Structures are given as C-alpha cells and as structure tokens.
Amino acid sequence: MDELSDGEKKRMKEEFDMLFAIPDVEFGIPKRCACGGGITKEISQTKADTGRRYFTCKLR
C-alpha cells in the first residue's frame, strides 16, 4: 500500500477540518466560506446550467 505524502495528509486534514462548517440549507446562504473567505454569488452562463445560481469562495 502506498503511503501518502506529508502534503497530501495536510490537504486531507484541512478538508476534513472544514466539514463542520458546511452549512445546512435551513440556515440560508452562508456569509463566509468554511476557510474564512468571503462568499461571491455567481450565476452560471454555461449552456447546460444557464441562470443557475451558485456560490464561490473569494480566496479559492
């Protein structure tokens, strides 16, 4: 079995540590990303999802 590099372990831990902050839809639109960055509201322009609203992190 291959071992994970330290960088991979760190990235996996960071992602796991952010899971607590995944918002529940009952609480509405989040003000901040789990990483602490601001949220940007976007509207899709792709043919498959035209008009679909989604959110992105300003830091990622």
C-alpha positions as a LaTeX table, in Angstrom:
\begin{tabular}{lrrr}
\hline
Residue & $x$ (\AA) & $y$ (\AA) & $z$ (\AA) \\
\hline
Met1 & 0.00 & 0.00 & 0.00 \\
Asp2 & 1.36 & 3.42 & $-0.93$ \\
Glu3 & 1.88 & 5.95 & 1.82 \\
Leu4 & 0.51 & 9.47 & 1.49 \\
Ser5 & 2.98 & 12.33 & 1.30 \\
Asp6 & 3.00 & 14.92 & 4.07 \\
Gly7 & 1.44 & 17.44 & 1.67 \\
Glu8 & $-1.41$ & 15.05 & 0.84 \\
Lys9 & $-2.01$ & 14.33 & 4.52 \\
Lys10 & $-2.08$ & 18.05 & 5.31 \\
Arg11 & $-4.54$ & 18.79 & 2.48 \\
Met12 & $-6.82$ & 15.92 & 3.57 \\
Lys13 & $-6.75$ & 17.14 & 7.19 \\
Glu14 & $-7.59$ & 20.72 & 6.11 \\
Glu15 & $-10.56$ & 19.47 & 4.07 \\
Phe16 & $-11.77$ & 17.25 & 6.91 \\
Asp17 & $-11.43$ & 20.07 & 9.45 \\
Met18 & $-13.69$ & 22.27 & 7.28 \\
Leu19 & $-16.54$ & 19.73 & 7.15 \\
Phe20 & $-18.03$ & 21.09 & 10.38 \\
Ala21 & $-18.71$ & 24.38 & 8.63 \\
Ile22 & $-20.75$ & 23.03 & 5.73 \\
Pro23 & $-23.97$ & 25.00 & 6.05 \\
Asp24 & $-27.34$ & 23.41 & 6.49 \\
Val25 & $-29.83$ & 24.80 & 3.97 \\
Glu26 & $-32.20$ & 25.62 & 6.82 \\
Phe27 & $-29.80$ & 28.38 & 7.85 \\
Gly28 & $-29.81$ & 30.15 & 4.48 \\
Ile29 & $-26.95$ & 31.48 & 2.41 \\
Pro30 & $-23.63$ & 31.47 & 4.25 \\
Lys31 & $-21.84$ & 34.78 & 4.80 \\
Arg32 & $-18.39$ & 33.19 & 4.86 \\
Cys33 & $-16.72$ & 30.12 & 3.41 \\
Ala34 & $-15.56$ & 27.41 & 5.80 \\
Cys35 & $-11.97$ & 28.58 & 5.18 \\
Gly36 & $-12.86$ & 32.10 & 6.38 \\
Gly37 & $-13.02$ & 33.73 & 2.95 \\
Gly38 & $-15.94$ & 35.77 & 1.72 \\
Ile39 & $-18.69$ & 34.33 & $-0.46$ \\
Thr40 & $-19.30$ & 35.52 & $-4.02$ \\
Lys41 & $-22.71$ & 34.91 & $-5.57$ \\
Glu42 & $-22.44$ & 33.72 & $-9.17$ \\
Ile43 & $-24.90$ & 32.94 & $-11.98$ \\
Ser44 & $-23.95$ & 30.24 & $-14.46$ \\
Gln45 & $-23.58$ & 31.21 & $-18.10$ \\
Thr46 & $-22.97$ & 27.69 & $-19.42$ \\
Lys47 & $-25.41$ & 26.20 & $-21.89$ \\
Ala48 & $-26.31$ & 23.30 & $-19.58$ \\
Asp49 & $-26.88$ & 25.43 & $-16.46$ \\
Thr50 & $-27.82$ & 28.91 & $-17.72$ \\
Gly51 & $-29.20$ & 31.01 & $-14.88$ \\
Arg52 & $-28.29$ & 28.55 & $-12.15$ \\
Arg53 & $-27.11$ & 30.34 & $-9.02$ \\
Tyr54 & $-24.12$ & 29.17 & $-7.04$ \\
Phe55 & $-21.55$ & 30.48 & $-4.58$ \\
Thr56 & $-17.77$ & 30.58 & $-4.70$ \\
Cys57 & $-15.12$ & 31.44 & $-2.15$ \\
Lys58 & $-13.18$ & 34.65 & $-2.81$ \\
Leu59 & $-9.98$ & 33.00 & $-1.53$ \\
Arg60 & $-10.15$ & 29.76 & $-3.52$ \\
\hline
\end{tabular}
